[in-house]
Amino acid sequence: MQTVMTDPQRFVDLPDYPFNEHFVDVDSLTMHYVDEGPRDARVVLMLHGEPSWSYLYRHMIPPVVAAGYRVIAPDLIGFGKSAKPTRVGDYSYQRHMDWLSGFVETIGLQDAVLLCQDWGSLLGLRLAAEQSAHFAGIVLANGFLPTGDRPASGAFKAWQRFARFSPLFPIGRIIDRGTVMTLPAAVIAAYDAPFPNGRYKAGARAFPRLVPTRPDDPAAPANRAAWQALGEWTKPFATAFSDKDPITRGLDRIFHKHVPGARHDQHTVIHGAGHFLQEESGPELAEFAIRYCTANGLRP
């Protein structure tokens, strides 16, 4: 497997991203993560999705740390400052699960609060279902855990085709299109920073096709088992979905009915934000997560 690492100079002076670098090796691949706050505090694990990286959480990390928590925000393999295998075929759902599981084991995560969105939920929810001892609660934001038993929408199939065949795959512009607001040029450039050319984008191009869209998808059995486990999840489980996300809007209600720990008094709707609600409403989402943790005894 051939891999590349993005030149560190591309990450110099990014807007609102002053965090120190931390690295671990997972399956012989280097994985970067942000680690802020007291070492002995409860961890809030923030998992990004497609095609973003830990930069997505830059407006949420400071207020959660100020509330006394320790925030860990990794860059998934293929993204951010982490190693990037250069072939789309190098990526699979199970490999991402193995990489994330290895990361969690390496840093010794215990009794954490999972905060996840987009592909962060496809990985994080399954990890929490399979290894529940690592987690004391979950905040799900604009995410889901597909099993392939429901047909994919036409819009999602178009996204899969675009990711696979488009000669251009402009990461920053894709993030911009997933928000209601227009992002500043410097922020778009920051999302582009990990991806100087096409060799670095294999992971981002791979993710759409790895979403289970058929019952016989290789990831479907494990995801079905994770759904069954979530159906017995009695620990706190909250949702914070935005009202302007055409991809996940309304899916939160499925979790409200399915997850025993998803009490109706611990959910919220983020108004006026698109798919990447951390980008548009990061402080509001952070404040909700802090209130949720406090109300459920998940103190720092």
SEDRENBA-51629 format. One record per residue (C-alpha): residue in three letters; x negated, y, z; residue number from 1. Coordinates in steps of 0.001 Angstrom, whole numbers, m for minus. Example, Ala and Ser with C-alpha at 12.3 -4.5 7.8 and 13.67 -1.06 7.14 Angstrom:
<recs>
<res->ALA&x->m12300&y->m4500&z->7800&n->1> $
<res->SER&x->m13670&y->m1060&z->7140&n->2> $
</recs>
This chain:
<recs>
<res->MET&x->0&y->0&z->0&n->1> $
<res->GLN&x->m1466&y->3330&z->m1070&n->2> $
<res->THR&x->m721&y->6314&z->1152&n->3> $
<res->VAL&x->m1442&y->10022&z->1175&n->4> $
<res->MET&x->m1593&y->12614&z->3949&n->5> $
<res->THR&x->m612&y->16196&z->3213&n->6> $
<res->ASP&x->m3420&y->18743&z->3448&n->7> $
<res->PRO&x->m3117&y->20372&z->6928&n->8> $
<res->GLN&x->m3621&y->23787&z->5368&n->9> $
<res->ARG&x->m131&y->23563&z->3883&n->10> $
<res->PHE&x->1305&y->23705&z->7411&n->11> $
<res->VAL&x->m551&y->26812&z->8546&n->12> $
<res->ASP&x->1626&y->29739&z->9693&n->13> $
<res->LEU&x->4995&y->28185&z->8949&n->14> $
<res->PRO&x->7835&y->30381&z->10258&n->15> $
<res->ASP&x->8919&y->29493&z->13813&n->16> $
<res->TYR&x->6932&y->26257&z->14009&n->17> $
<res->PRO&x->4202&y->26845&z->16618&n->18> $
<res->PHE&x->4159&y->23304&z->18032&n->19> $
<res->ASN&x->1033&y->21265&z->18727&n->20> $
<res->GLU&x->353&y->18179&z->16651&n->21> $
<res->HIS&x->463&y->14645&z->18046&n->22> $
<res->PHE&x->m299&y->11465&z->16118&n->23> $
<res->VAL&x->34&y->7722&z->16680&n->24> $
<res->ASP&x->m700&y->4770&z->14432&n->25> $
<res->VAL&x->2257&y->2545&z->13604&n->26> $
<res->ASP&x->1667&y->m514&z->11412&n->27> $
<res->SER&x->m1625&y->1051&z->10257&n->28> $
<res->LEU&x->199&y->4244&z->9228&n->29> $
<res->THR&x->m256&y->7623&z->10907&n->30> $
<res->MET&x->2924&y->9080&z->12362&n->31> $
<res->HIS&x->3137&y->12709&z->13466&n->32> $
<res->TYR&x->5431&y->14000&z->16176&n->33> $
<res->VAL&x->6198&y->17133&z->18134&n->34> $
<res->ASP&x->5987&y->16601&z->21899&n->35> $
<res->GLU&x->7003&y->19597&z->24010&n->36> $
<res->GLY&x->7984&y->19961&z->27657&n->37> $
<res->PRO&x->7020&y->18264&z->30946&n->38> $
<res->ARG&x->5427&y->14835&z->30544&n->39> $
<res->ASP&x->7575&y->13374&z->33350&n->40> $
<res->ALA&x->10904&y->14852&z->32192&n->41> $
<res->ARG&x->13694&y->12979&z->30427&n->42> $
<res->VAL&x->13056&y->12803&z->26694&n->43> $
<res->VAL&x->15431&y->14114&z->24062&n->44> $
<res->LEU&x->14436&y->12250&z->20905&n->45> $
<res->MET&x->15335&y->14327&z->17834&n->46> $
<res->LEU&x->15434&y->12352&z->14583&n->47> $
<res->HIS&x->15590&y->14157&z->11249&n->48> $
<res->GLY&x->17056&y->12826&z->8024&n->49> $
<res->GLU&x->16760&y->13187&z->4265&n->50> $
<res->PRO&x->14782&y->15011&z->2902&n->51> $
<res->SER&x->13761&y->17120&z->5892&n->52> $
<res->TRP&x->11157&y->16724&z->8643&n->53> $
<res->SER&x->10678&y->17866&z->12241&n->54> $
<res->TYR&x->10692&y->21479&z->11046&n->55> $
<res->LEU&x->14495&y->21083&z->10989&n->56> $
<res->TYR&x->14547&y->21136&z->14803&n->57> $
<res->ARG&x->12377&y->24211&z->15338&n->58> $
<res->HIS&x->15286&y->26317&z->16678&n->59> $
<res->MET&x->16462&y->23558&z->19021&n->60> $
<res->ILE&x->13207&y->22468&z->20623&n->61> $
<res->PRO&x->12517&y->25656&z->22672&n->62> $
<res->PRO&x->15949&y->25924&z->24389&n->63> $
<res->VAL&x->16043&y->22217&z->25226&n->64> $
<res->VAL&x->12529&y->22432&z->26667&n->65> $
<res->ALA&x->13521&y->25587&z->28583&n->66> $
<res->ALA&x->16321&y->23543&z->30168&n->67> $
<res->GLY&x->13672&y->21221&z->31613&n->68> $
<res->TYR&x->13652&y->18382&z->29094&n->69> $
<res->ARG&x->10811&y->16872&z->27118&n->70> $
<res->VAL&x->11491&y->16923&z->23381&n->71> $
<res->ILE&x->9927&y->14427&z->21007&n->72> $
<res->ALA&x->10620&y->15020&z->17316&n->73> $
<res->PRO&x->8771&y->12635&z->14966&n->74> $
<res->ASP&x->8252&y->12938&z->11256&n->75> $
<res->LEU&x->9497&y->9689&z->9734&n->76> $
<res->ILE&x->7008&y->7841&z->7556&n->77> $
<res->GLY&x->7045&y->9533&z->4148&n->78> $
<res->PHE&x->7908&y->12953&z->5568&n->79> $
<res->GLY&x->6355&y->15952&z->7272&n->80> $
<res->LYS&x->2844&y->15437&z->8571&n->81> $
<res->SER&x->3161&y->11648&z->8676&n->82> $
<res->ALA&x->1597&y->9220&z->6215&n->83> $
<res->LYS&x->3372&y->8885&z->2877&n->84> $
<res->PRO&x->3274&y->5610&z->920&n->85> $
<res->THR&x->3205&y->6652&z->m2721&n->86> $
<res->ARG&x->5547&y->4039&z->m4266&n->87> $
<res->VAL&x->9317&y->4130&z->m3869&n->88> $
<res->GLY&x->9195&y->344&z->m3563&n->89> $
<res->ASP&x->7030&y->659&z->m445&n->90> $
<res->TYR&x->10102&y->1801&z->1491&n->91> $
<res->SER&x->12970&y->m280&z->2793&n->92> $
<res->TYR&x->15563&y->187&z->5512&n->93> $
<res->GLN&x->13930&y->m2559&z->7572&n->94> $
<res->ARG&x->10468&y->m1066&z->7185&n->95> $
<res->HIS&x->11763&y->2283&z->8431&n->96> $
<res->MET&x->13335&y->474&z->11378&n->97> $
<res->ASP&x->10053&y->m1290&z->12109&n->98> $
<res->TRP&x->8104&y->1967&z->11890&n->99> $
<res->LEU&x->10508&y->3801&z->14188&n->100> $
<res->SER&x->10669&y->895&z->16632&n->101> $
<res->GLY&x->6887&y->779&z->16706&n->102> $
<res->PHE&x->6763&y->4506&z->17381&n->103> $
<res->VAL&x->9228&y->4233&z->20278&n->104> $
<res->GLU&x->7277&y->1344&z->21778&n->105> $
<res->THR&x->3944&y->3149&z->21384&n->106> $
<res->ILE&x->5072&y->6297&z->23203&n->107> $
<res->GLY&x->6811&y->4235&z->25895&n->108> $
<res->LEU&x->10262&y->5752&z->25477&n->109> $
<res->GLN&x->12743&y->4988&z->28266&n->110> $
<res->ASP&x->16143&y->6396&z->29301&n->111> $
<res->ALA&x->16028&y->9010&z->26551&n->112> $
<res->VAL&x->18811&y->10973&z->24945&n->113> $
<res->LEU&x->18999&y->10311&z->21218&n->114> $
<res->LEU&x->19941&y->13282&z->19043&n->115> $
<res->CYS&x->20199&y->12273&z->15405&n->116> $
<res->GLN&x->21533&y->13439&z->12047&n->117> $
<res->ASP&x->21727&y->12089&z->8478&n->118> $
<res->TRP&x->19157&y->9273&z->8033&n->119> $
<res->GLY&x->18118&y->9948&z->11608&n->120> $
<res->SER&x->21467&y->8401&z->12514&n->121> $
<res->LEU&x->21126&y->5450&z->10142&n->122> $
<res->LEU&x->17915&y->4606&z->11960&n->123> $
<res->GLY&x->18598&y->5978&z->15437&n->124> $
<res->LEU&x->22047&y->4486&z->15966&n->125> $
<res->ARG&x->20832&y->1081&z->14886&n->126> $
<res->LEU&x->17782&y->1370&z->17134&n->127> $
<res->ALA&x->19967&y->2348&z->20092&n->128> $
<res->ALA&x->22297&y->m565&z->19381&n->129> $
<res->GLU&x->19431&y->m3045&z->19101&n->130> $
<res->GLN&x->17266&y->m1675&z->21923&n->131> $
<res->SER&x->19694&y->46&z->24257&n->132> $
<res->ALA&x->17265&y->96&z->27197&n->133> $
<res->HIS&x->15393&y->2928&z->25515&n->134> $
<res->PHE&x->18414&y->5229&z->25608&n->135> $
<res->ALA&x->20682&y->6698&z->28281&n->136> $
<res->GLY&x->22949&y->8619&z->25901&n->137> $
<res->ILE&x->23512&y->9681&z->22309&n->138> $
<res->VAL&x->24395&y->12935&z->20552&n->139> $
<res->LEU&x->25369&y->12279&z->16949&n->140> $
<res->ALA&x->25394&y->15257&z->14577&n->141> $
<res->ASN&x->26614&y->14864&z->10973&n->142> $
<res->GLY&x->25667&y->11217&z->10741&n->143> $
<res->PHE&x->26971&y->7705&z->10254&n->144> $
<res->LEU&x->25931&y->4045&z->10174&n->145> $
<res->PRO&x->27118&y->2542&z->6864&n->146> $
<res->THR&x->27517&y->m1202&z->6408&n->147> $
<res->GLY&x->28267&y->m1261&z->2674&n->148> $
<res->ASP&x->31814&y->m2474&z->3294&n->149> $
<res->ARG&x->33299&y->800&z->2052&n->150> $
<res->PRO&x->32772&y->1956&z->m1540&n->151> $
<res->ALA&x->30429&y->4881&z->m1980&n->152> $
<res->SER&x->31921&y->8143&z->m3165&n->153> $
<res->GLY&x->31292&y->9454&z->m6641&n->154> $
<res->ALA&x->29362&y->12363&z->m5175&n->155> $
<res->PHE&x->27039&y->10032&z->m3292&n->156> $
<res->LYS&x->26461&y->7892&z->m6378&n->157> $
<res->ALA&x->25536&y->11072&z->m8267&n->158> $
<res->TRP&x->23063&y->11940&z->m5482&n->159> $
<res->GLN&x->21515&y->8482&z->m5786&n->160> $
<res->ARG&x->21094&y->8931&z->m9539&n->161> $
<res->PHE&x->19593&y->12387&z->m9084&n->162> $
<res->ALA&x->17064&y->11140&z->m6532&n->163> $
<res->ARG&x->16111&y->8261&z->m8789&n->164> $
<res->PHE&x->15969&y->9845&z->m12232&n->165> $
<res->SER&x->15622&y->13623&z->m11977&n->166> $
<res->PRO&x->12171&y->14718&z->m13166&n->167> $
<res->LEU&x->12268&y->17438&z->m10526&n->168> $
<res->PHE&x->13073&y->16798&z->m6879&n->169> $
<res->PRO&x->12828&y->20213&z->m5162&n->170> $
<res->ILE&x->12929&y->19384&z->m1442&n->171> $
<res->GLY&x->13365&y->22936&z->m159&n->172> $
<res->ARG&x->16121&y->23698&z->m2646&n->173> $
<res->ILE&x->17918&y->20498&z->m1691&n->174> $
<res->ILE&x->17918&y->21618&z->1947&n->175> $
<res->ASP&x->19128&y->25045&z->841&n->176> $
<res->ARG&x->22041&y->23497&z->m1079&n->177> $
<res->GLY&x->22995&y->21557&z->2047&n->178> $
<res->THR&x->23597&y->24730&z->4053&n->179> $
<res->VAL&x->26351&y->27314&z->3884&n->180> $
<res->MET&x->23909&y->30169&z->4306&n->181> $
<res->THR&x->21157&y->31002&z->1815&n->182> $
<res->LEU&x->17794&y->30114&z->3291&n->183> $
<res->PRO&x->14903&y->32603&z->3175&n->184> $
<res->ALA&x->12194&y->31829&z->649&n->185> $
<res->ALA&x->9653&y->31244&z->3447&n->186> $
<res->VAL&x->11883&y->28603&z->5043&n->187> $
<res->ILE&x->12425&y->26847&z->1713&n->188> $
<res->ALA&x->8654&y->26858&z->1253&n->189> $
<res->ALA&x->8219&y->25336&z->4717&n->190> $
<res->TYR&x->10473&y->22429&z->3793&n->191> $
<res->ASP&x->8401&y->22013&z->630&n->192> $
<res->ALA&x->5106&y->22098&z->2538&n->193> $
<res->PRO&x->4735&y->18320&z->3084&n->194> $
<res->PHE&x->5330&y->17592&z->m613&n->195> $
<res->PRO&x->2774&y->19280&z->m2893&n->196> $
<res->ASN&x->3606&y->17008&z->m5854&n->197> $
<res->GLY&x->5555&y->13938&z->m6862&n->198> $
<res->ARG&x->3147&y->11425&z->m5287&n->199> $
<res->TYR&x->4202&y->12715&z->m1878&n->200> $
<res->LYS&x->7955&y->12442&z->m2526&n->201> $
<res->ALA&x->8392&y->8668&z->m2848&n->202> $
<res->GLY&x->9938&y->8417&z->616&n->203> $
<res->ALA&x->12404&y->11210&z->m89&n->204> $
<res->ARG&x->13378&y->9653&z->m3414&n->205> $
<res->ALA&x->13759&y->6224&z->m1792&n->206> $
<res->PHE&x->16176&y->7123&z->1011&n->207> $
<res->PRO&x->19364&y->7583&z->m1083&n->208> $
<res->ARG&x->19065&y->4157&z->m2687&n->209> $
<res->LEU&x->18410&y->2520&z->719&n->210> $
<res->VAL&x->21830&y->3533&z->2059&n->211> $
<res->PRO&x->23969&y->359&z->2154&n->212> $
<res->THR&x->26707&y->796&z->m455&n->213> $
<res->ARG&x->27583&y->m2882&z->m1102&n->214> $
<res->PRO&x->28621&y->m5661&z->1282&n->215> $
<res->ASP&x->25640&y->m7744&z->123&n->216> $
<res->ASP&x->23090&y->m4986&z->776&n->217> $
<res->PRO&x->20018&y->m6361&z->2621&n->218> $
<res->ALA&x->20660&y->m3983&z->5542&n->219> $
<res->ALA&x->24378&y->m4757&z->5829&n->220> $
<res->PRO&x->24226&y->m7675&z->8310&n->221> $
<res->ALA&x->22019&y->m5801&z->10785&n->222> $
<res->ASN&x->24174&y->m2680&z->10511&n->223> $
<res->ARG&x->27327&y->m4703&z->11112&n->224> $
<res->ALA&x->25724&y->m6165&z->14217&n->225> $
<res->ALA&x->24804&y->m2641&z->15333&n->226> $
<res->TRP&x->28437&y->m1549&z->14864&n->227> $
<res->GLN&x->29525&y->m4439&z->17048&n->228> $
<res->ALA&x->27042&y->m3392&z->19723&n->229> $
<res->LEU&x->28235&y->232&z->19540&n->230> $
<res->GLY&x->31740&y->m1101&z->20094&n->231> $
<res->GLU&x->30495&y->m2138&z->23545&n->232> $
<res->TRP&x->28450&y->1016&z->24225&n->233> $
<res->THR&x->29671&y->2478&z->27531&n->234> $
<res->LYS&x->26874&y->4986&z->28049&n->235> $
<res->PRO&x->27641&y->8630&z->27174&n->236> $
<res->PHE&x->28146&y->9192&z->23444&n->237> $
<res->ALA&x->28966&y->12627&z->22025&n->238> $
<res->THR&x->29519&y->13964&z->18524&n->239> $
<res->ALA&x->28778&y->17423&z->17152&n->240> $
<res->PHE&x->29831&y->17571&z->13513&n->241> $
<res->SER&x->30049&y->20727&z->11420&n->242> $
<res->ASP&x->33244&y->21711&z->9639&n->243> $
<res->LYS&x->31577&y->22584&z->6314&n->244> $
<res->ASP&x->29730&y->19329&z->5642&n->245> $
<res->PRO&x->31336&y->17565&z->2667&n->246> $
<res->ILE&x->29297&y->14413&z->3337&n->247> $
<res->THR&x->30173&y->13485&z->6943&n->248> $
<res->ARG&x->33143&y->15695&z->7830&n->249> $
<res->GLY&x->35769&y->13581&z->9593&n->250> $
<res->LEU&x->33542&y->10568&z->10231&n->251> $
<res->ASP&x->33155&y->11600&z->13868&n->252> $
<res->ARG&x->36708&y->10395&z->14527&n->253> $
<res->ILE&x->35645&y->6827&z->13687&n->254> $
<res->PHE&x->33099&y->6921&z->16490&n->255> $
<res->HIS&x->35633&y->8424&z->18906&n->256> $
<res->LYS&x->37839&y->5370&z->18407&n->257> $
<res->HIS&x->35109&y->2733&z->18212&n->258> $
<res->VAL&x->32590&y->3652&z->20934&n->259> $
<res->PRO&x->33836&y->3231&z->24535&n->260> $
<res->GLY&x->31388&y->5850&z->25804&n->261> $
<res->ALA&x->32732&y->8475&z->23393&n->262> $
<res->ARG&x->35138&y->10219&z->25732&n->263> $
<res->HIS&x->37229&y->12847&z->23980&n->264> $
<res->ASP&x->36135&y->15604&z->26346&n->265> $
<res->GLN&x->32521&y->15463&z->25188&n->266> $
<res->HIS&x->32713&y->16275&z->21502&n->267> $
<res->THR&x->32519&y->19515&z->19589&n->268> $
<res->VAL&x->32917&y->20928&z->16110&n->269> $
<res->ILE&x->30241&y->23344&z->14887&n->270> $
<res->HIS&x->32031&y->25959&z->12818&n->271> $
<res->GLY&x->30604&y->27546&z->9686&n->272> $
<res->ALA&x->27661&y->25173&z->9164&n->273> $
<res->GLY&x->26904&y->22735&z->6365&n->274> $
<res->HIS&x->25167&y->19381&z->6364&n->275> $
<res->PHE&x->21945&y->20633&z->7969&n->276> $
<res->LEU&x->23603&y->22154&z->11018&n->277> $
<res->GLN&x->20296&y->22273&z->12928&n->278> $
<res->GLU&x->19140&y->24837&z->10382&n->279> $
<res->GLU&x->22224&y->27039&z->10623&n->280> $
<res->SER&x->23461&y->26448&z->14176&n->281> $
<res->GLY&x->20426&y->25045&z->15990&n->282> $
<res->PRO&x->20792&y->27057&z->19219&n->283> $
<res->GLU&x->24520&y->26219&z->19414&n->284> $
<res->LEU&x->23830&y->22520&z->18917&n->285> $
<res->ALA&x->21023&y->22667&z->21487&n->286> $
<res->GLU&x->23315&y->24324&z->24036&n->287> $
<res->PHE&x->25952&y->21667&z->23449&n->288> $
<res->ALA&x->23379&y->18904&z->23964&n->289> $
<res->ILE&x->22229&y->20490&z->27220&n->290> $
<res->ARG&x->25817&y->20816&z->28509&n->291> $
<res->TYR&x->26547&y->17246&z->27500&n->292> $
<res->CYS&x->23482&y->15931&z->29311&n->293> $
<res->THR&x->24254&y->17915&z->32440&n->294> $
<res->ALA&x->27919&y->16855&z->32505&n->295> $
<res->ASN&x->26955&y->13190&z->32237&n->296> $
<res->GLY&x->24203&y->13152&z->34836&n->297> $
<res->LEU&x->21434&y->13002&z->32219&n->298> $
<res->ARG&x->19326&y->15613&z->33923&n->299> $
<res->PRO&x->15678&y->16324&z->33126&n->300> $
</recs>
